[in-house]
Amino acid sequence: MVNRNRFLTRILWLLSALTLTIVLNLSTAFVEAAQQPVTLTVSSGAGLRNVMEAVQQAYAQRTPNVKINYNFAASGVLRQQIEQGAPVDVALLASQEDMDALQSQNLLLEGTRRNLLKSEVVLIVPVHSTGVSSFQDLTGDRVKRIAIGEPRTVPLGQYAEEVFNYFGIHDQVQPKLIYARSALEIMSYVESGNVDAGIVHDANAKQSNQVQIVVTAPTASHTPVIYPIAILRSSRNASAARDFIQFLSSDQATGLFQQYSYGIAQN
């Protein structure tokens, strides 16, 4: 009986040791997998370049094994690229409409879409410019050129046209319009004085000391400016992508967004 008990004790000890070894090996494997280098491709609206580069630096300190590669362009251009099969992990757009189009084609990973940021639409002029104090002033003879986004691809262009229609000045300002490929290009036109006025997001304008905000468009004058984010169904790094967009809601990232004058959207 004693020998039998010793035998059973030895068997139990061996099984326990084997189980512990398996658990340790699995734990090590999970840790090593988590630390494997990962590259995420994030397609982001061009106007978000400055703040997203700041986010990239903060995220790199927290998660050094994940490299973020940004693709900055107008939201409409990004949507077209994704529709054509571009290898993208995360899309952060300046347009609900463009994200809706991707979702309707089943290109988004289910359950990952949410609203991240919001902003206002503002009329800007060069910093030392005078004579423009309202959207209606854009119809005057002193204003020769007005920069807005290309409405077919740049959400800001669509918002600008909505504002013009709201104030009933679209036909009058139409001959003066200069179309830009992004919010940053509009900013460049106004900062350099190549145009007399431009329409951008307030966050873009507040980051420059070379322009002045004349007036903020009424909320009712345009579609709400919301920046939705989602993981693409085709992403090969969905786990890392989830961690990245979760980081974007952290106190650290939220602080950066607010520092760059973006509002935090409600879901």
C-alpha positions in Angstrom: 0.0 0.0 0.0 2.9 2.3 0.9 4.6 1.7 -2.4 1.3 2.3 -4.2 0.8 5.7 -2.5 4.4 6.7 -3.3 3.7 5.8 -6.9 0.5 7.8 -7.1 2.3 10.7 -5.3 5.1 10.6 -7.9 2.6 10.5 -10.8 0.7 13.5 -9.4 4.0 15.4 -8.9 5.0 14.7 -12.5 1.6 15.8 -13.8 1.8 19.0 -11.8 5.3 19.7 -13.1 4.2 19.0 -16.7 1.2 21.3 -16.3 3.3 24.1 -14.8 5.8 23.7 -17.7 3.0 24.0 -20.3 1.5 27.1 -18.6 4.9 28.8 -18.4 5.6 28.0 -22.1 2.3 29.4 -23.2 2.7 32.5 -21.1 6.2 33.0 -22.6 4.7 32.5 -26.1 2.0 35.1 -25.4 4.5 37.6 -24.1 6.8 37.1 -27.1 3.9 37.4 -29.5 2.8 40.6 -27.9 6.3 42.0 -28.2 6.7 41.1 -31.9 7.3 44.1 -34.2 4.0 45.2 -35.8 3.5 47.9 -38.4 0.0 49.6 -38.5 -1.0 51.6 -41.6 -3.4 54.4 -40.5 -5.1 56.4 -43.2 -6.0 59.8 -41.7 -7.5 63.0 -42.9 -4.8 65.4 -43.9 -5.9 68.1 -41.5 -5.1 65.9 -38.6 -1.4 65.5 -39.4 0.0 67.6 -36.6 -2.0 66.1 -33.8 -1.7 62.5 -35.1 2.1 62.9 -35.3 2.1 63.9 -31.6 -0.1 60.9 -30.9 2.3 58.7 -32.7 5.2 59.8 -30.5 3.2 59.2 -27.3 2.0 55.8 -28.5 5.6 54.8 -29.4 6.7 55.4 -25.8 3.9 53.2 -24.5 4.0 50.5 -27.1 7.5 50.5 -28.7 7.0 47.3 -30.7 4.2 48.9 -32.8 5.2 51.2 -35.6 2.6 53.6 -37.0 2.8 54.4 -40.7 0.4 57.3 -41.6 -1.2 57.9 -44.9 -2.5 61.5 -44.9 -4.9 62.6 -47.6 -8.4 64.1 -48.1 -11.0 61.8 -46.7 -12.6 61.2 -50.1 -9.2 60.1 -51.5 -8.6 57.8 -48.6 -12.0 56.2 -49.1 -11.3 55.6 -52.8 -7.9 54.1 -51.9 -9.5 51.7 -49.4 -12.3 50.8 -51.9 -9.6 49.9 -54.4 -7.9 47.5 -52.0 -5.2 49.6 -50.4 -3.7 47.7 -47.4 -5.0 49.8 -44.5 -5.4 48.8 -40.8 -7.2 51.8 -39.4 -9.2 54.7 -41.1 -9.7 58.0 -39.3 -11.7 60.3 -41.6 -13.1 63.8 -41.4 -16.4 62.7 -42.9 -19.2 60.5 -41.7 -20.4 60.2 -45.3 -17.1 58.6 -46.4 -17.1 56.2 -43.5 -20.7 55.3 -44.2 -19.7 54.4 -47.8 -17.0 52.0 -46.5 -19.4 50.5 -44.0 -22.1 50.0 -46.6 -19.6 47.9 -48.6 -18.8 45.8 -45.5 -15.2 47.0 -45.5 -15.1 47.8 -41.8 -14.4 45.3 -39.0 -17.8 44.9 -37.2 -18.1 46.7 -33.9 -15.0 48.9 -34.3 -16.4 52.1 -35.7 -16.9 55.0 -33.4 -16.8 58.8 -33.4 -13.5 60.1 -32.1 -13.3 63.9 -32.6 -15.3 66.9 -33.6 -14.6 70.5 -34.7 -16.2 73.7 -36.0 -16.1 75.3 -39.4 -14.6 78.8 -39.4 -13.9 81.6 -41.9 -10.3 82.8 -41.8 -8.3 85.6 -43.4 -4.6 86.5 -43.4 -3.5 87.7 -39.9 -3.3 91.4 -40.8 -6.2 91.5 -43.2 -9.2 93.8 -42.5 -12.6 94.3 -44.1 -14.0 90.8 -43.7 -16.1 90.2 -40.6 -18.9 87.9 -41.8 -19.6 85.3 -44.4 -21.7 87.8 -46.2 -18.7 90.0 -46.7 -17.3 87.4 -49.0 -19.6 88.8 -51.7 -17.9 92.2 -51.6 -15.5 93.5 -54.2 -12.6 93.5 -51.7 -12.6 89.7 -51.7 -11.3 88.3 -54.9 -10.3 84.7 -54.0 -11.7 82.3 -51.5 -10.1 78.9 -50.7 -12.2 75.9 -49.9 -11.8 72.2 -50.2 -12.6 70.3 -53.4 -16.1 69.2 -52.5 -15.8 65.9 -54.3 -13.0 64.7 -52.1 -12.5 67.1 -49.2 -15.3 67.2 -46.6 -14.4 70.9 -45.8 -15.5 71.7 -49.3 -18.9 70.2 -48.7 -19.2 72.0 -45.4 -18.3 75.3 -47.1 -20.9 74.9 -49.8 -23.5 74.1 -47.2 -22.6 77.3 -45.3 -22.8 79.4 -48.6 -26.2 77.9 -49.3 -27.3 78.6 -45.7 -26.5 82.3 -46.1 -27.8 82.4 -49.7 -24.4 83.6 -51.2 -23.3 80.5 -53.1 -23.9 81.9 -56.6 -22.2 85.2 -55.7 -19.0 83.6 -54.4 -18.8 80.7 -56.9 -16.5 82.7 -59.4 -14.1 83.5 -56.5 -13.6 79.9 -55.3 -10.1 78.3 -55.4 -10.3 74.6 -54.7 -7.7 72.9 -52.4 -6.8 69.3 -51.9 -6.8 69.4 -48.1 -7.4 71.6 -45.1 -3.6 72.2 -44.8 -3.5 73.4 -48.4 -6.3 75.9 -47.6 -4.2 77.1 -44.6 -1.2 77.5 -46.8 -3.1 79.6 -49.3 -4.4 82.0 -46.6 -1.2 82.2 -44.7 0.7 83.2 -47.8 -1.9 85.7 -48.9 -2.5 84.0 -52.2 -6.2 84.1 -51.3 -8.2 86.6 -49.4 -10.1 84.2 -47.3 -10.6 80.5 -46.6 -12.9 78.0 -44.8 -11.2 75.5 -42.5 -11.7 73.6 -39.2 -11.2 75.7 -36.1 -8.5 73.3 -34.9 -6.4 74.0 -38.0 -6.8 77.8 -37.7 -5.9 77.8 -34.0 -2.6 76.1 -34.7 -1.4 79.0 -36.9 -0.3 82.5 -36.0 -0.5 83.7 -39.6 -4.3 83.7 -39.9 -7.2 85.1 -37.9 -10.6 83.5 -37.4 -13.2 86.0 -38.5 -16.3 84.0 -37.6 -17.5 80.5 -36.7 -20.2 79.1 -38.9 -23.5 78.5 -37.1 -24.1 74.9 -36.1 -27.3 74.8 -38.1 -25.5 75.9 -41.3 -23.7 72.7 -42.0 -23.5 69.0 -41.3 -21.9 68.3 -37.9 -18.1 67.9 -38.3 -17.4 64.5 -36.8 -14.2 62.4 -37.3 -15.1 58.7 -37.2 -12.5 55.9 -36.8 -12.7 52.2 -37.6 -10.5 49.1 -38.2 -10.7 47.7 -41.7 -12.0 44.2 -42.1 -8.9 43.4 -44.3 -6.4 44.3 -41.5 -3.9 41.7 -40.7 -3.1 43.3 -37.4 -6.5 43.7 -35.8 -5.3 43.1 -32.3 -2.7 45.8 -32.5 -5.2 48.1 -34.3 -7.7 47.6 -31.4 -5.0 48.6 -28.9 -4.2 51.7 -30.9 -7.7 53.0 -31.2 -8.3 52.2 -27.5 -5.2 54.4 -26.8 -6.9 57.2 -28.7 -9.5 57.4 -25.9 -6.9 57.4 -23.1 -6.4 60.5 -21.0 -3.0 61.0 -22.6 -4.4 61.0 -26.1 -7.5 63.1 -25.2 -5.2 65.7 -23.7 -3.2 65.9 -26.9 -6.4 66.3 -29.0 -7.6 69.1 -26.7 -4.2 70.7 -26.8 -4.6 70.9 -30.6 -8.1 72.4 -30.2 -10.2 69.3 -31.2 -13.3 68.4 -29.4 -14.0 64.9 -28.1 -17.0 63.4 -29.9 -19.8 61.6 -28.1 -20.9 58.1 -29.2 
